[in-house]
């Protein structure tokens, strides 16, 4: 409507405190004045040109103010003569100059930004919480964004109260890989509202946008954060993993599965927030900074994915979807719909049609994601919307001041109604254009985040109540009194809801969205309301934005189809292009994959977006195949692998696991990652979700590298608590370690008796079988196997170390465990033979130990006989005799000790040679003979018995016990022991040669060759 003098008189009082044109034109030299002068003398607004103009003016002003009076007069005579305020300033005192300089510096700091500050929309003050935060309601689990008001969702809880849901919920894009949108066009001066130039930042934050914006907020990390805070970012994988594991082991019941999903989402949100808060304190532009932002983006995407899982799988699993017969359904529903309102028809649609309900859930999900970043977007723009301002106040002021002498150089609108710029083909003031563009962008951001009510409040606060009214027409009509027969009592009458002319309003929205003269965001706002996909997409930047737009229109068209089919009234026809927007979920993702927007195409292939696509399409098989294919990618992040593993576990819990082999491979890869990262406390938990045979193999490989005793005990206890097969795992660990290096023979004889590092690992491996008493029999078996190899290599010290690992009561423990299990029945043949072998080895090692003691005493402890010298003095002779007596005494003691050592050594060796039943010979026949072990036992008999025989012969011969040497021959040749069978021919010849020497010694002592005295 045209502005008259009477209609503007009431505004003057409130505008006195605002920006006044006469103050700008006639006041002192200020930056605001320069902005006003520029806007009055230029028909086309150019930000760069205006900045240069302002900088030049400020430089001239400062030269006039702070140069010496005589220099200023000489250099700028025109300025001095034409500006009385400059003359006054030049005459001020030094203190006044300093105050002016300080004030101007503060003013420059406040308004030197490229953004224009002549509008309340452009003041760099924090956004009022009452507008952008205080009035926001918590987003529900599900909202009918396109057809229901904002508030608590009822769909997620099983009811469908449209008063508690929202028509235009918008959940934002992730701060991910979104690219900047297409550059806006510079519009003709006659229709300036179309100008989108200078607005290249997306409505919702993206990764690149975040990087640009955060540089203004960052400080030196060394001055603002502690090392422990840095660790929170660096160890985010560990933090998330521990949190996920705790939730997984706490919420174990199938009824808690969605509570578990919510906990996963919460953990991701906390981690992303911590990284964001830390990033704002760190130094941008570095590789580590970019890495953190990338990780924050990935964590947010994971959060959104868990949220989507909660939304859709809850509906799929908890909602009972009816399988209706089309013909019967149409007949029954059609009859009922005659008495139903538009609201009730739409409620029925969401109840009975699962596909539409889940499409709406996707919209709710996207809008909830956008809501998470809405405050960051608003704050990053540094915009505050002040109340009590009038629409287009600069244009209004210009009209008030217009006259023959003050007409602007370019014509403005002459009327102040919203349609005036289009109707008159004239622009509004430049500052108002900037306000309008920024307002529209923020309104679209609110709508994108599902905050229609906040968008309307913002319109009202900025003096555009008419725009808020245009957003109100979406509400579905419903008269709650239509079924109330008793209308006589006014108390029973309820207020009517919604817009009875909604079809007309929807046509108007479509027409507005098609007007090219409007800003791209204004067209997008009414496109979202009217279902115009073609005009909505230009305002969309990221993959999420485009997905939201497609689903928004898809649900909108479906609802309109239902209304026109079931409602008992005639509707205004919508244009054919609206009805041509026939979309399906598959077609939508196909459009995104082939989008003309390169950024959207790239984001379509992002891993989390691929996962989200398959979840929306309910294509679990395809999703598992995709994730299985990613396992071959060396660049697969640990965070993605963690998500994949927990998603597989989620599918198992809800009974939807498929592609069993692929799922096992994913879980196995995750466990292998945990092993690589040495997550000692977590490996057992996730290993327990693998098949039993894989559990044994994988956990045994993990335990092989655990060397610390405390860590070994911890891993053993964790495996036991996780329900793993401890016996099989520990046995496999020892067998794996025992099989390494294959006990290779060394050419150097000195190394044959040495204990290598691999030998020590084999010895330490026995500890795995000692923790549990029930495994003591297996410990003996595995110890025997290792010692057999050590004995074959004559690594006797290593074999003794094995005995030191085994507790002394091991045989008793085996018998007690067996009695607890089988009562008085005898041990199994395998256990009995293993215990017998253990005793055989012990007897052999005892014999070697006594021989070593004998050898030490015989060769190193023997006293040395004093040597008699030539002619000596009486004193020396007496001393020699004393030494000789001492030697003889020591010799007697040594001989007595030698006799004891000889006797003990002979006894120990005979214990081996005369071992009951034969040394290293099994007495019990096993059901499943161990051929490899039997072969090893036979080889040990051939190696050790001749070896001990020669040792005994040397001991007896050295002790002049030649008669016993000949008795040894009787034992070897005895058919009862059959020890001769283990001797090679060369060994028998050597033994006979030694016996011959003993016989000669006996003959020299006047006995027969067999040691008997001759008569």
Residue pairs with C-beta under 8 A, 6 or more apart in sequence:
1 415
1 416
1 417
2 414
2 415
2 416
3 396
3 399
3 400
3 414
3 415
3 416
8 396
8 399
8 400
11 390
11 396
12 400
14 388
14 390
15 390
15 393
15 396
15 397
18 389
18 393
19 32
19 118
19 393
19 394
19 397
20 397
21 36
21 397
21 398
21 401
22 401
24 32
24 33
24 35
24 36
24 37
25 33
25 36
25 37
25 40
27 33
28 85
29 57
29 61
29 83
29 85
29 86
30 107
31 54
31 58
31 107
31 108
31 111
31 112
32 111
32 117
32 118
34 53
34 54
34 57
34 58
35 50
35 54
35 111
35 116
35 117
35 118
35 431
36 118
38 50
38 53
38 54
39 45
39 118
39 429
39 430
39 431
40 408
40 409
41 409
42 49
42 50
43 189
43 409
43 410
44 186
44 189
45 192
45 195
45 430
45 433
45 434
47 114
47 198
50 116
51 114
58 108
60 76
60 79
61 104
62 104
63 72
63 75
63 76
64 72
64 76
64 79
64 80
64 83
64 86
64 89
64 90
65 86
65 89
65 90
65 97
65 100
65 101
65 104
66 97
66 101
67 75
69 90
69 91
72 79
72 80
72 86
72 90
73 80
73 90
79 86
80 86
80 87
80 90
89 97
89 100
92 100
110 117
110 124
111 117
113 124
115 122
115 124
115 382
115 434
116 122
116 430
116 431
116 434
117 123
117 124
118 394
118 431
119 394
119 431
119 432
119 434
119 435
120 384
120 385
120 386
120 389
120 435
120 462
121 383
121 385
121 434
121 435
121 438
121 439
121 462
122 383
122 434
122 435
122 438
123 383
123 384
123 386
124 382
124 384
125 382
125 384
126 379
126 384
127 378
127 379
127 383
127 384
127 385
128 384
128 385
131 385
131 454
131 457
131 458
131 461
132 374
132 375
132 378
132 454
133 375
135 453
135 454
135 457
136 451
136 454
137 150
137 151
137 152
139 169
139 171
139 364
139 367
139 368
139 371
139 450
140 151
140 152
140 153
140 156
140 164
140 165
140 364
141 153
141 156
141 157
141 310
141 311
141 314
141 364
142 153
142 154
142 155
142 156
142 165
142 311
142 315
142 360
142 361
142 364
143 150
143 151
143 153
143 155
143 165
143 166
143 169
143 360
143 364
143 367
143 450
144 153
144 155
144 160
144 162
144 165
144 166
144 167
144 346
144 350
144 360
145 165
145 166
145 167
145 168
145 169
145 170
145 360
145 363
145 364
145 367
145 450
145 552
145 555
146 167
146 168
146 360
146 363
146 474
146 552
146 555
146 556
146 559
147 162
147 165
147 167
147 346
147 474
147 476
147 555
147 559
148 162
148 163
148 164
148 165
148 166
148 167
148 476
149 162
149 163
149 164
149 165
149 166
149 167
149 452
149 453
149 475
150 165
150 166
150 169
150 450
150 451
150 452
150 453
151 163
151 164
151 165
151 166
152 164
152 165
153 164
153 165
153 364
154 160
154 161
154 164
154 165
155 165
155 350
155 357
155 360
155 361
156 311
156 314
156 315
158 319
160 347
160 350
160 351
162 343
162 346
162 347
162 476
162 478
163 497
166 450
166 452
167 452
167 474
167 475
167 529
168 447
168 450
168 452
168 455
168 471
168 474
168 528
168 529
169 363
169 364
169 367
169 368
169 449
169 450
169 451
169 452
170 366
170 367
170 370
170 371
170 445
170 446
170 447
170 448
170 449
170 450
170 451
170 548
171 363
171 364
171 365
171 366
171 367
171 368
171 369
171 370
171 371
171 372
171 448
171 449
171 450
171 548
172 204
172 205
172 366
172 367
172 369
172 370
172 371
172 372
172 373
172 374
172 377
172 445
172 448
172 449
172 544
173 202
173 203
173 204
173 205
173 206
173 366
173 369
173 370
173 373
173 448
173 541
173 542
173 543
173 544
173 545
174 206
174 297
174 300
174 301
174 304
174 369
174 373
174 542
174 544
175 205
175 206
175 207
175 209
175 210
175 296
175 297
175 300
175 373
176 206
176 207
176 297
176 300
176 301
176 542
176 543
176 544
176 603
176 606
177 206
177 207
177 297
177 542
177 543
177 599
177 602
177 603
177 606
178 202
178 204
178 206
178 207
178 208
178 209
178 541
178 542
178 543
178 544
178 545
178 599
178 603
179 206
179 208
179 541
179 542
179 597
179 598
179 599
180 200
180 201
180 202
180 206
180 208
180 209
180 541
181 200
181 202
181 538
181 539
181 541
182 538
183 197
183 200
184 195
184 196
184 197
184 198
184 199
184 200
184 520
185 194
185 195
185 196
185 197
186 195
186 197
187 193
187 194
187 195
187 196
188 194
189 410
189 427
190 425
190 426
190 427
191 421
191 422
191 425
191 427
191 517
192 421
192 427
192 428
192 430
192 433
193 421
193 422
193 427
193 428
193 433
193 436
193 517
193 518
193 519
193 522
194 516
194 517
194 518
194 519
195 433
195 437
195 519
196 437
196 519
196 520
196 521
199 437
199 441
201 209
201 381
202 209
202 541
202 542
202 545
203 377
203 441
203 444
203 445
203 448
203 521
203 539
203 541
203 545
204 370
204 373
204 374
204 377
204 445
204 448
204 449
204 541
204 542
204 544
204 545
205 213
205 373
205 376
205 377
205 380
206 541
206 542
207 293
207 294
207 297
209 380
210 293
211 284
211 290
211 293
213 380
214 279
214 280
214 284
214 293
215 284
215 285
217 280
218 279
218 280
218 281
218 282
218 283
218 284
219 281
219 283
220 283
221 230
221 281
221 282
221 283
224 281
224 282
225 278
225 281
225 282
229 278
230 278
232 239
232 274
232 278
233 274
233 275
233 278
233 292
233 295
236 271
236 274
236 275
236 295
236 299
236 639
237 638
237 639
237 642
237 677
238 679
239 271
240 267
240 268
240 271
240 299
240 639
240 642
241 642
241 679
241 682
242 682
243 263
243 267
244 264
244 267
244 642
244 646
245 682
245 685
245 686
247 260
247 263
247 264
247 267
248 260
248 646
248 649
248 685
249 685
251 257
251 259
251 260
251 263
254 653
254 654
257 650
257 653
257 654
258 310
258 313
258 314
260 650
260 653
261 306
261 309
261 310
261 313
261 650
262 306
262 310
264 306
264 646
265 303
265 306
265 307
265 310
268 299
268 300
268 302
268 303
268 306
269 303
269 372
271 299
272 296
272 299
272 300
272 303
275 292
275 295
275 296
275 299
276 296
278 292
279 289
279 292
279 293
279 296
282 288
282 289
282 292
283 289
295 639
298 608
298 637
298 639
298 640
299 639
300 372
301 606
301 608
301 609
302 608
302 639
302 643
304 365
304 369
304 608
304 612
305 608
305 611
305 612
305 615
305 643
307 365
307 368
307 369
308 362
308 365
308 612
308 615
308 616
309 615
309 647
309 650
311 361
311 362
311 364
311 365
312 358
312 361
312 362
312 615
312 616
312 618
313 654
315 354
315 357
315 358
315 361
316 358
316 618
317 654
319 354
319 357
321 354
322 352
324 352
329 352
333 348
333 352
333 566
334 566
337 345
337 348
337 566
337 567
337 568
338 568
339 482
339 483
339 568
340 348
340 566
340 567
340 568
341 476
341 477
341 478
341 479
341 482
341 498
342 476
342 477
342 478
342 498
342 502
342 563
342 567
343 476
343 477
343 478
343 497
343 498
344 478
345 562
345 563
345 566
345 567
346 476
346 559
346 562
346 563
348 566
349 356
349 558
349 559
349 562
350 356
350 357
350 360
351 357
353 558
356 555
356 558
356 559
358 616
359 551
359 554
359 555
359 558
359 585
360 555
362 547
362 551
362 616
363 548
363 551
363 552
363 555
364 450
366 544
366 547
366 548
366 551
367 448
367 449
367 450
367 548
368 450
369 544
370 445
370 448
370 449
370 450
370 544
370 548
371 449
371 450
371 451
374 445
374 446
374 449
374 451
377 445
378 442
378 445
381 438
381 442
383 438
383 442
385 439
385 458
385 461
385 462
386 461
387 461
389 462
389 463
390 396
390 463
391 416
391 418
391 462
391 463
391 464
392 416
392 428
392 429
392 432
392 436
392 463
393 432
393 463
394 428
394 429
394 430
394 431
394 432
395 412
395 413
395 416
395 428
395 429
395 432
396 416
398 408
398 412
398 429
399 412
399 414
399 416
402 408
410 427
411 426
412 426
412 427
412 428
412 429
413 420
413 421
413 424
413 426
413 427
413 428
414 420
414 424
414 426
415 423
415 424
418 464
418 466
418 467
420 426
421 427
421 428
421 517
422 515
422 517
422 518
427 433
428 436
435 462
436 519
437 519
437 521
439 458
439 459
439 462
439 464
440 519
440 521
440 522
440 525
441 521
442 458
443 455
443 458
443 459
443 467
443 521
443 525
444 521
444 524
444 525
444 539
446 452
446 454
446 455
446 458
447 455
447 525
447 528
448 545
448 548
452 471
452 474
455 468
455 471
456 468
456 471
456 472
457 468
459 465
459 467
459 468
459 471
460 468
470 509
470 526
471 525
471 529
472 499
473 499
473 501
473 502
473 505
473 506
473 508
473 509
473 529
474 499
474 502
474 505
474 529
475 497
475 498
475 499
475 502
476 497
476 498
476 499
476 502
477 496
477 497
477 498
477 499
477 500
477 502
478 496
478 497
478 498
479 496
479 497
480 494
480 495
480 496
480 497
481 487
481 492
481 493
481 494
481 496
484 492
484 493
486 492
487 493
499 505
503 571
503 572
503 574
504 572
506 529
506 530
506 531
506 560
506 572
506 574
507 530
507 572
507 574
507 575
508 530
509 526
509 527
509 529
509 530
509 532
510 526
510 530
510 531
510 532
510 574
510 575
510 578
512 518
512 522
512 523
512 526
512 530
513 523
513 524
513 526
513 527
513 530
513 532
513 535
513 536
514 523
514 532
514 535
515 523
520 538
520 539
521 539
523 535
523 538
523 539
524 535
524 536
524 538
524 539
524 540
526 532
526 535
527 533
527 534
527 535
527 536
527 539
528 536
528 549
528 552
531 552
531 553
531 556
531 557
531 560
531 578
531 581
532 553
532 578
533 549
533 550
533 553
533 581
534 577
536 549
536 552
536 553
537 546
537 549
539 545
540 546
540 548
540 549
541 599
542 599
542 600
542 603
543 592
543 599
543 600
543 603
543 604
543 606
543 609
546 592
546 595
546 597
546 600
547 588
547 592
550 583
550 588
550 591
550 592
551 588
553 581
553 583
554 581
554 583
554 584
554 588
557 578
557 579
557 581
557 582
557 583
560 574
560 578
563 571
564 571
585 616
585 617
586 617
589 604
589 613
589 616
589 617
592 600
592 601
592 604
593 601
593 604
594 601
595 601
595 604
603 609
604 610
604 613
607 630
607 640
610 623
610 626
611 623
611 626
611 627
611 647
614 620
614 622
614 623
614 626
615 623
620 651
620 656
620 658
621 658
621 659
624 648
624 658
624 659
624 662
624 663
624 666
625 659
625 662
627 644
627 647
627 662
627 666
628 659
628 662
628 665
628 666
630 636
630 640
630 644
631 665
631 666
631 669
638 673
638 677
641 666
641 669
641 670
641 673
642 670
642 673
644 666
644 670
645 666
645 667
645 669
645 670
645 686
648 657
648 663
648 666
648 667
649 667
649 689
651 657
651 658
651 663
652 663
652 689
657 663
664 690
664 691
664 694
667 686
667 689
667 690
668 690
668 694
668 698
670 686
671 683
671 686
671 687
671 690
671 698
672 698
674 682
674 683
674 686
675 683
675 698
675 701
675 702
680 706
680 711
680 714
680 715
680 718
681 714
681 718
683 699
683 702
683 715
683 718
684 699
684 715
684 718
684 719
684 721
684 722
684 724
685 718
685 722
687 695
687 698
687 699
687 702
687 719
687 722
687 724
688 695
688 722
688 723
688 724
690 698
692 725
695 724
695 725
695 729
696 724
696 725
696 728
696 729
696 732
697 732
699 719
699 724
699 729
700 729
700 730
700 732
700 733
700 736
701 736
702 715
703 712
703 715
703 729
703 730
703 733
703 768
704 733
704 736
704 737
704 765
706 712
706 715
707 764
709 767
712 767
712 768
712 771
713 771
716 726
716 730
716 768
716 771
716 772
719 726
719 729
720 726
720 772
726 772
726 775
727 772
727 774
727 775
727 778
730 768
730 769
730 771
730 772
730 775
730 778
731 769
731 775
731 778
731 782
733 765
733 768
734 765
734 766
734 768
734 769
734 782
735 782
737 761
737 762
737 765
738 762
738 765
738 782
738 785
738 786
738 789
740 758
740 761
740 762
741 756
741 758
743 789
743 790
743 792
743 793
745 752
745 793
746 752
752 793
752 794
752 795
753 794
753 795
753 796
753 797
754 795
755 795
755 797
755 798
755 801
759 790
759 795
759 798
762 786
763 786
763 798
763 801
763 802
763 805
764 805
765 782
766 779
766 782
766 783
766 786
766 802
766 805
766 806
767 805
769 775
769 776
769 778
769 779
769 782
770 776
770 779
770 805
770 806
770 807
773 813
773 817
774 817
776 807
776 810
776 813
776 814
776 817
777 814
777 817
777 818
777 831
777 834
779 806
779 810
780 806
780 810
780 811
780 814
780 834
780 835
780 838
781 830
781 834
783 802
783 803
783 805
783 806
783 838
784 834
784 837
784 838
784 841
785 933
786 802
787 799
787 802
787 803
787 841
788 841
788 933
788 936
788 937
788 940
789 936
790 796
790 798
790 799
790 802
791 799
791 841
791 844
791 940
791 943
791 944
792 936
792 939
792 940
792 943
796 845
796 848
799 841
799 845
800 845
800 849
803 842
803 845
807 813
810 838
811 835
811 838
814 827
814 831
814 835
815 827
818 827
818 831
826 832
827 835
829 924
829 925
829 926
829 927
830 926
830 930
832 923
832 924
833 922
833 923
833 924
833 926
836 917
836 922
836 923
837 920
837 922
837 937
840 912
840 915
840 919
840 920
843 908
843 911
843 912
843 915
843 919
844 912
844 919
844 944
844 948
846 908
846 911
847 905
847 908
847 909
847 911
847 912
847 948
849 908
850 901
850 904
850 905
850 907
850 908
850 909
851 905
851 908
851 909
851 951
851 955
853 901
853 904
853 905
854 898
854 901
854 902
854 904
854 905
854 955
857 894
857 897
857 898
857 901
858 898
858 901
858 958
861 894
861 897
862 894
863 887
863 890
863 891
863 894
864 887
865 884
865 887
865 891
866 880
866 883
866 884
866 887
868 880
869 876
869 880
872 880
898 959
899 959
902 955
902 956
902 959
902 961
905 951
905 952
905 955
906 952
906 955
906 956
906 964
909 948
909 949
909 951
909 952
909 955
910 952
910 971
912 919
912 944
912 945
912 948
913 919
913 945
913 948
913 949
913 952
913 971
913 977
913 979
914 971
914 977
917 923
918 977
919 941
919 944
919 945
920 937
920 938
920 940
920 941
920 944
921 937
921 941
922 934
922 937
941 982
942 982
942 984
945 979
945 982
945 983
946 982
946 983
946 984
946 987
946 991
949 968
949 972
949 979
949 983
949 991
950 990
950 991
950 994
952 968
953 965
953 968
953 991
953 994
953 995
956 962
956 964
956 965
956 968
957 965
957 994
957 997
957 998
960 1001
962 998
962 999
962 1001
962 1002
962 1005
962 1011
963 1002
963 1007
963 1011
965 994
965 995
965 998
966 995
966 998
966 999
966 1002
966 1010
966 1011
967 1011
969 991
969 995
971 977
971 979
972 979
972 980
972 983
972 991
973 980
980 988
983 991
999 1009
999 1010
1002 1008
1002 1009
1002 1010
1002 1011
1003 1009
1006 1013
1006 1014
1007 1013
1007 1014
1008 1014
